Amino acid sequence: MIHSFLLIGQSNMAGRGFVNEAVPVELSRIKLLRNGLWTPAFRPFSADRGFAGVNLAESFAERYAAEQAAEAGIIACADGGTRLEQWMPGQPLYDNAVNNARLAMRSSQLAGILWHQGEGDMADGRWQVYEQNFKSFLQALRKDLGAEDVPFLIGGLGDFLAECSLIAPETRTNYARLNEAFAAIAAQEKNVGFVSAQGLGANPDNLHFSAAALHEFGLRYYEEYKKLDVPVEKPAAAEDAAPRTVLEAL
């Protein structure tokens, strides 16, 4: 039985690590959802841009598959340069993620949702309302996927954003405000974890995590995942059964 993970957010979840700097990972027990079907994993996991690269889900899925003795399925729906408002219900990115997750759930059990986003919401007027809007997004997503208790992981923004020349100087340090919001959401919402990015390195643009950092970040995601209320696997359902989460199989 494949245990699937939905990847959503912007470019640092899609993955921008340089492939020539990639840390080797064992891909034999990882699957990617392509056109509604599972295919053996290959780099890059995400196809949001032609320059997509190393993804944090590589090390996450490798460790998950090894420790949980299950195939890990990746539903890559992140899209670079996007803001939270573009992920709200009724927006194309939201609908695409829900539709792909539902397709995946015909032949897998949804085991987790991995989120990394916020660089697009560092401007004044955006970060102040992020926590409230995110909670609405989370509630809707859980309802639409029947995934009320599925572990949801929020990754922190990198400290290097304070040095990013692509971001307006007056808003660069607002990454810290968003990290505070992420931590607050994780503390208040059931089965939501916050994954710190403290100390992780960047590509030369100081906007995207490096390949080595993404490898470490994926391991941090997994360690946080294990702290949440993750249920034990039950036998798989037939492929034509209604979509189920891991919890619904109990």
N, C-alpha and C positions, 0 to 999 in steps of 0.2 A: 504493500500500500504506500502510495506517495503521500508525504506530508507537505502541503504547499504553503508558500509564504508570498504574500502580496507586497510588492515594493512600490511605494508611492512617495511623491515629493518632487524636488527639483534636481538640479544637475549633480549634486553630491550624492544623491541616492542612485541616479542613473549611472554614475561612475565616470570620472574624468582622469583616473590614474593612468599614467603612461604605460602602455603594454610592454615596452622594452625594459621597464623597471619592475614588472610584476613579480610578486613572490609566487613560486610554484604552488599549485593546489591540485588535489586529487579530484577529478571531475566525474569519475565513473559512476558515482551514486547520486549525481545531481542532474535534474531534468529542467528544461526550459519550456514554457508554454509558447508555442508558435502556431498561429491560425487555429487555436482551440485544441491543439494536440500536443502531447509531450514529446520532446525531442532530446537527445543527449546534449548535455551542456557544452557550450563553446564560448569563447570570448569574442566580442563583449557580450555580457548578459543582456544589456539594454541596447535598443536600436533607436533611441530617441533622436540621435544625431549621428552623422557620418563619422564624427570624431569621438564618439563614446569610447570609453576605455575600461580600465579595471574598476571593479565594483565591490563594495564592502560585503555584498551577499556571498561572494565567492568563499571567503574564509568562514563566514557564518554557516553556510550550507555544508561545507566540508566538515566542520567540527560537529554540526548537528547530525549529519549522516553517520559519522564515525561513532559518536557516543550514544545515539538513539537507535542504531541498527535499522535505519529506515531510509528510503530514498527521499531526498529533499527536492521539491519542485518549486521553481521560481517563476512568479507571475510578475514580469517587469513592466510597470506602467508609469514610472517616474518620467518627468519631462522637464528639461532644463529651462531656467529662467522664469519659472512660474511663481505666482503669488498664491497665498491661501485662498483668496476669493475665487481663483480659477479652479479650486478643488471642492467648492461647495456644491451641494445637491443641485442638479439641473444643469450644471456646466459640463461641457464635453469630456474634460479629464476625469471628472467624477464618474460619469456614465460609463466611460471606457474601462475604468478600473473595476467598477461593479460588474459589468458584463463579462470581462475577462476572468474575474474571480469566480463568477457563477459557472462559466464554462469549465474552469479548472476543477471546481467542486463536484462535477459529474464523475470524475475519475480520481479524486484525491480528497483528503481531509484538510481543511484549512487549519493550519497549526499556528499561524501568527501573521501579523501585519507589521511591516517595517517602514517607518516614516523618517525622512530627513528633508526639511524645508525650513525656510525662514530668512535666507539671504535676501529674498525678494520683498520682505516685509520689514526691513530695518529702518525705513524712512519714518520720520515723525508723522503721526496720524495713523500709522499701520501697526506698529508694535504695541501701542497702547490698547488696541482692541483685539489683539491676537488671541489671548487666552479665551475670551468669551466666544469668539467666532470658531475657534478650534473645537471647543466643547460641543458646539452645535454640529459641526462637521463630523466629529467622532460619533455622536449619538445617531446621526442619520446613517452613517456608513455601517455601524454595527447592526442597525435595524434592517437595512436593505440586504445585508449578507446573512442575516440570522446568526450573527457572530457576537452576541452580547458579551460573552465572557472570553473570547479568544484573546490571547496576549497581544498587546499593542506596544511597540517600542518606538520612542521618540529620541532621535539622535541630536546631540548638542551641536551648536555652531562652533567653528574653530576660532581660537584666539587670534590667529593670523589675519582675520578679517580687519582688525584694527589697523593693519598696514596695507590694505588693498587699495590701490590707486584707482580701481574701477568703481569704487563706491565713494559717494560724496563724503568729504572729510567730516562734516558735521553729523553724519549718521553712522560712521564706522563703528563706534563703540556701543551702538545699540544692540550688537550681537549679545552682549551680556544681559540686557533686559529680556531678550527673547529666551535665553537660557534659563533665566529665573522663571519665566512663564512656563517653559517646558517642565521644569522641576515641580512647579506648583500643580500643573495638570496631572503629573504622575502621582503626586501625593494625594490628590483628591479623587481620582477616577480609579475604578476597580480594574485590576489587571492591566495597568499601564505602567511602563517603566521608562525611566530617563537614562540615557546612555551618554556619559560625559565625553567630550572631545578634547578635554584639557591635555595640552602637551603634544598633540598630534601635529605633524608637519604638513606643509602645503607644496603645491606646484609653484613655479616662479611667479604665477599671477596672484598669489596670496588670496585666491578665491576658492580654489578646489583642493581637496585633500590629495596628497601624493599617493602613489601606489602602495608604498610601505605603510603609510598612515591608514589607508583604507583596509589593508589586511588586519592591522591591529584593531581598527574600529569594528570590523566584523566580529572579531573575537570578543570585544567588549559587549557588543549587542547580544552575543550568545550567552555570555556570563550573566547579563541582566535578565535575559529570557528565562534562564533556569531559576531565577528568584521568584518568578511569577507563578501563578496557579496553573501549571501545565498538566493536563490530564494524561492518563495512561492510554495507549493505543488499544483500540478494539478491532475485531476483524472487519475487513473492508466490506462495503456494501456493493451490490451489483452496479454496473456503470449506468444503468438507466434509472437508478433510484434518485429520489429527490436530493438536491445538494445538501451536504451536511458539514458541520464543523467537527473538529476532534471532540469537543464537549458533547455534541449532540449524539455521538456514537456510543456514549457511555450508558 
